[in-house]
Amino acid sequence: MLRIVGGKYRAKKLFAPSDNLTRPTSDRAREAIFSILYSKIGTLEDKTVLDIFAGTGAFGLEALSRGAKNICLIDKNITLIKKNAALFEKEKDKISIIKADITRLPNAKASYDIVFSDAPYDQGLNEIAFQNLASGNFIKDGALCIVETRHNETLNLAPDFELIDERRYGMAKVSFFVFHQNF
C-alpha cells in the first residue's frame, strides 16, 4: 500500500504501480528523508519541489501535504502521477506535471528549492539528469538535492553539487547535496 505519511493529507492512499518497473520510495525512507529535510531547512512553507523520475508522484505529493508552496512532477510515463495528483483536487493549482524524458527536458518555467530524484538504479541517469537540470535552470542556487540510489551504486555528480549527508535504508542509499551554481 502506498500512502502519504505526514502533513495535512497524512494516511491518504495513493495508487501504486501494478508492475515492477516503478519502485516507489518506501514509507519509512520517505519519513526519514523528510525528517532530515526539516533538520536542514526547517519548514517546507514557501519551498518549491521538483520530483524527477517521479513514478507515482509520492515524494512530491508528500511535500505538498507537508506544506510545499508548489510541486512539479517529471516522468516520461505520467499515468500514475496524473491519477495520484487528481486525488488532491484542492491543491491542483500547486501541482505541475511534465511528461518528458529527463535527457531531453523542455525549457524551465521555474527553478526549484528542493529536487528529489529516484532514477532507475544502476543506469547512470542521475548524473545526466542533474547536469540537464542545472544547465536548464531548473535548480536554484543553494537548492537541496536528494538522490536515491541502490546502496552500492556510485554517484558522480558535477562539482557544483556538494555532498552534505548520506543515509542507507535497506537496499537504498539517500544522498543529500547542496547545489552551488558555478561553484
C-alpha positions as a Markdown table, in Angstrom:
| # | Residue | x | y | z |
|---|---|---|---|---|
| 1 | Met | 0.0 | 0.0 | 0.0 |
| 2 | Leu | 1.3 | 3.4 | -0.9 |
| 3 | Arg | 0.2 | 6.4 | 1.2 |
| 4 | Ile | 1.1 | 9.9 | 2.4 |
| 5 | Val | 3.0 | 9.5 | 5.7 |
| 6 | Gly | 2.8 | 13.1 | 7.1 |
| 7 | Gly | 1.2 | 16.5 | 6.9 |
| 8 | Lys | -2.4 | 17.5 | 6.3 |
| 9 | Tyr | -3.1 | 14.6 | 4.0 |
| 10 | Arg | -1.4 | 12.0 | 6.3 |
| 11 | Ala | -2.7 | 8.4 | 5.6 |
| 12 | Lys | -4.2 | 9.4 | 2.2 |
| 13 | Lys | -3.9 | 6.3 | 0.0 |
| 14 | Leu | -2.2 | 6.7 | -3.4 |
| 15 | Phe | -2.4 | 4.5 | -6.5 |
| 16 | Ala | 0.5 | 2.1 | -6.5 |
| 17 | Pro | 2.2 | 0.6 | -9.6 |
| 18 | Ser | 1.0 | -2.9 | -10.6 |
| 19 | Asp | 4.3 | -3.7 | -12.3 |
| 20 | Asn | 7.9 | -4.0 | -11.2 |
| 21 | Leu | 9.0 | -1.1 | -13.4 |
| 22 | Thr | 8.2 | 1.6 | -10.9 |
| 23 | Arg | 9.8 | 1.4 | -7.5 |
| 24 | Pro | 8.3 | 3.9 | -5.1 |
| 25 | Thr | 10.4 | 5.1 | -2.2 |
| 26 | Ser | 9.3 | 3.2 | 0.9 |
| 27 | Asp | 7.1 | 5.0 | 3.5 |
| 28 | Arg | 9.9 | 4.5 | 6.1 |
| 29 | Ala | 12.6 | 6.1 | 3.8 |
| 30 | Arg | 10.3 | 8.9 | 2.8 |
| 31 | Glu | 9.5 | 9.7 | 6.5 |
| 32 | Ala | 13.3 | 9.7 | 7.3 |
| 33 | Ile | 14.1 | 11.9 | 4.3 |
| 34 | Phe | 11.5 | 14.5 | 5.4 |
| 35 | Ser | 12.9 | 14.4 | 9.0 |
| 36 | Ile | 16.3 | 15.1 | 7.6 |
| 37 | Leu | 14.9 | 17.9 | 5.3 |
| 38 | Tyr | 13.3 | 19.6 | 8.3 |
| 39 | Ser | 16.6 | 19.5 | 10.2 |
| 40 | Lys | 18.4 | 21.1 | 7.3 |
| 41 | Ile | 16.0 | 23.7 | 6.0 |
| 42 | Gly | 13.2 | 23.9 | 8.6 |
| 43 | Thr | 9.7 | 24.1 | 7.2 |
| 44 | Leu | 8.7 | 23.4 | 3.6 |
| 45 | Glu | 6.5 | 26.5 | 3.6 |
| 46 | Asp | 7.4 | 28.8 | 0.7 |
| 47 | Lys | 9.6 | 26.0 | -0.8 |
| 48 | Thr | 9.2 | 24.7 | -4.4 |
| 49 | Val | 9.8 | 21.0 | -5.0 |
| 50 | Leu | 10.8 | 19.2 | -8.2 |
| 51 | Asp | 10.3 | 15.4 | -8.2 |
| 52 | Ile | 12.1 | 13.8 | -11.2 |
| 53 | Phe | 11.7 | 10.2 | -12.3 |
| 54 | Ala | 8.5 | 10.8 | -10.3 |
| 55 | Gly | 6.8 | 7.4 | -11.0 |
| 56 | Thr | 3.8 | 7.7 | -8.7 |
| 57 | Gly | 4.5 | 11.3 | -7.6 |
| 58 | Ala | 4.5 | 10.1 | -4.0 |
| 59 | Phe | 7.6 | 12.2 | -3.0 |
| 60 | Gly | 6.2 | 15.4 | -4.5 |
| 61 | Leu | 2.7 | 14.8 | -3.1 |
| 62 | Glu | 4.2 | 14.1 | 0.3 |
| 63 | Ala | 6.0 | 17.5 | 0.1 |
| 64 | Leu | 2.7 | 19.2 | -0.8 |
| 65 | Ser | 1.0 | 17.5 | 2.1 |
| 66 | Arg | 3.7 | 18.9 | 4.3 |
| 67 | Gly | 3.3 | 22.5 | 3.2 |
| 68 | Ala | 5.3 | 23.0 | 0.0 |
| 69 | Lys | 4.3 | 26.1 | -2.0 |
| 70 | Asn | 4.2 | 24.1 | -5.2 |
| 71 | Ile | 5.5 | 20.9 | -6.8 |
| 72 | Cys | 6.5 | 19.8 | -10.2 |
| 73 | Leu | 6.5 | 16.1 | -11.2 |
| 74 | Ile | 8.5 | 14.9 | -14.2 |
| 75 | Asp | 8.5 | 11.4 | -15.7 |
| 76 | Lys | 8.2 | 10.0 | -19.2 |
| 77 | Asn | 5.2 | 7.9 | -18.1 |
| 78 | Ile | 2.7 | 10.2 | -16.2 |
| 79 | Thr | -0.3 | 7.8 | -15.9 |
| 80 | Leu | 0.1 | 7.1 | -12.2 |
| 81 | Ile | 1.2 | 10.7 | -11.5 |
| 82 | Lys | -2.0 | 12.0 | -13.0 |
| 83 | Lys | -4.2 | 9.6 | -11.1 |
| 84 | Asn | -2.5 | 10.4 | -7.8 |
| 85 | Ala | -2.5 | 14.2 | -8.4 |
| 86 | Ala | -6.2 | 14.0 | -9.1 |
| 87 | Leu | -6.7 | 12.8 | -5.5 |
| 88 | Phe | -5.5 | 16.3 | -4.4 |
| 89 | Glu | -8.3 | 18.3 | -6.0 |
| 90 | Lys | -8.0 | 21.2 | -3.6 |
| 91 | Glu | -4.3 | 21.5 | -4.4 |
| 92 | Lys | -4.5 | 21.3 | -8.2 |
| 93 | Asp | -3.2 | 24.8 | -8.7 |
| 94 | Lys | 0.0 | 23.9 | -6.8 |
| 95 | Ile | 0.8 | 20.8 | -8.9 |
| 96 | Ser | 2.6 | 20.8 | -12.3 |
| 97 | Ile | 3.1 | 17.6 | -14.3 |
| 98 | Ile | 5.7 | 17.4 | -17.2 |
| 99 | Lys | 5.8 | 14.4 | -19.4 |
| 100 | Ala | 9.4 | 14.3 | -20.5 |
| 101 | Asp | 12.5 | 12.2 | -20.8 |
| 102 | Ile | 15.0 | 13.7 | -18.4 |
| 103 | Thr | 17.6 | 13.6 | -21.1 |
| 104 | Arg | 15.5 | 15.9 | -23.3 |
| 105 | Leu | 13.9 | 18.4 | -21.0 |
| 106 | Pro | 11.8 | 21.3 | -22.1 |
| 107 | Asn | 12.8 | 24.9 | -21.1 |
| 108 | Ala | 12.4 | 25.5 | -17.4 |
| 109 | Lys | 9.4 | 27.6 | -16.4 |
| 110 | Ala | 10.6 | 27.8 | -12.8 |
| 111 | Ser | 13.6 | 26.9 | -10.6 |
| 112 | Tyr | 13.2 | 24.8 | -7.5 |
| 113 | Asp | 14.4 | 24.9 | -3.9 |
| 114 | Ile | 14.3 | 21.1 | -3.4 |
| 115 | Val | 14.9 | 18.4 | -6.0 |
| 116 | Phe | 14.3 | 14.7 | -5.5 |
| 117 | Ser | 15.5 | 12.0 | -7.8 |
| 118 | Asp | 14.7 | 8.3 | -7.7 |
| 119 | Ala | 16.1 | 7.2 | -11.0 |
| 120 | Pro | 16.1 | 3.6 | -12.1 |
| 121 | Tyr | 19.1 | 2.0 | -10.3 |
| 122 | Asp | 22.5 | 1.4 | -11.9 |
| 123 | Gln | 21.9 | 3.2 | -15.2 |
| 124 | Gly | 23.8 | 6.4 | -14.6 |
| 125 | Leu | 20.7 | 8.5 | -15.1 |
| 126 | Asn | 21.1 | 10.7 | -12.1 |
| 127 | Glu | 24.4 | 12.2 | -13.4 |
| 128 | Ile | 22.7 | 13.0 | -16.8 |
| 129 | Ala | 19.5 | 14.3 | -15.1 |
| 130 | Phe | 21.3 | 16.7 | -12.7 |
| 131 | Gln | 23.6 | 18.0 | -15.5 |
| 132 | Asn | 20.5 | 18.8 | -17.6 |
| 133 | Leu | 18.6 | 20.3 | -14.7 |
| 134 | Ala | 21.4 | 22.6 | -13.8 |
| 135 | Ser | 22.1 | 23.7 | -17.3 |
| 136 | Gly | 18.4 | 24.1 | -17.9 |
| 137 | Asn | 17.9 | 26.4 | -14.8 |
| 138 | Phe | 15.6 | 24.0 | -13.0 |
| 139 | Ile | 17.7 | 24.2 | -9.8 |
| 140 | Lys | 18.0 | 27.4 | -7.7 |
| 141 | Asp | 21.4 | 28.3 | -6.3 |
| 142 | Gly | 21.6 | 26.8 | -2.8 |
| 143 | Ala | 18.9 | 24.2 | -3.6 |
| 144 | Leu | 18.9 | 20.9 | -1.6 |
| 145 | Cys | 19.0 | 17.9 | -3.9 |
| 146 | Ile | 18.1 | 14.5 | -2.7 |
| 147 | Val | 19.1 | 11.4 | -4.7 |
| 148 | Glu | 18.0 | 7.8 | -4.0 |
| 149 | Thr | 20.3 | 5.1 | -5.5 |
| 150 | Arg | 21.0 | 1.4 | -4.8 |
| 151 | His | 23.1 | 1.2 | -1.6 |
| 152 | Asn | 26.3 | 0.3 | -3.5 |
| 153 | Glu | 25.7 | 2.4 | -6.6 |
| 154 | Thr | 28.4 | 5.0 | -7.4 |
| 155 | Leu | 27.1 | 8.6 | -7.8 |
| 156 | Asn | 29.3 | 11.1 | -9.5 |
| 157 | Leu | 27.5 | 14.5 | -9.7 |
| 158 | Ala | 29.3 | 17.6 | -11.1 |
| 159 | Pro | 31.4 | 19.6 | -8.6 |
| 160 | Asp | 28.5 | 22.1 | -8.4 |
| 161 | Phe | 26.8 | 19.6 | -6.2 |
| 162 | Glu | 28.3 | 19.4 | -2.6 |
| 163 | Leu | 27.5 | 16.2 | -0.7 |
| 164 | Ile | 26.4 | 17.1 | 2.8 |
| 165 | Asp | 24.8 | 13.9 | 4.1 |
| 166 | Glu | 24.2 | 10.2 | 3.1 |
| 167 | Arg | 22.0 | 7.6 | 4.7 |
| 168 | Arg | 21.2 | 4.0 | 4.0 |
| 169 | Tyr | 17.7 | 2.5 | 4.1 |
| 170 | Gly | 17.6 | -1.2 | 3.3 |
| 171 | Met | 18.8 | -1.6 | -0.3 |
| 172 | Ala | 18.6 | 2.2 | -0.9 |
| 173 | Lys | 21.1 | 4.9 | -0.2 |
| 174 | Val | 19.9 | 8.5 | 0.0 |
| 175 | Ser | 22.4 | 11.3 | -0.7 |
| 176 | Phe | 21.8 | 15.0 | 0.1 |
| 177 | Phe | 23.6 | 17.6 | -1.9 |
| 178 | Val | 23.6 | 21.4 | -2.0 |
| 179 | Phe | 23.7 | 23.0 | -5.4 |
| 180 | His | 26.2 | 25.8 | -5.8 |
| 181 | Gln | 25.7 | 27.4 | -9.2 |
| 182 | Asn | 29.2 | 28.0 | -10.9 |
| 183 | Phe | 30.9 | 26.6 | -7.7 |
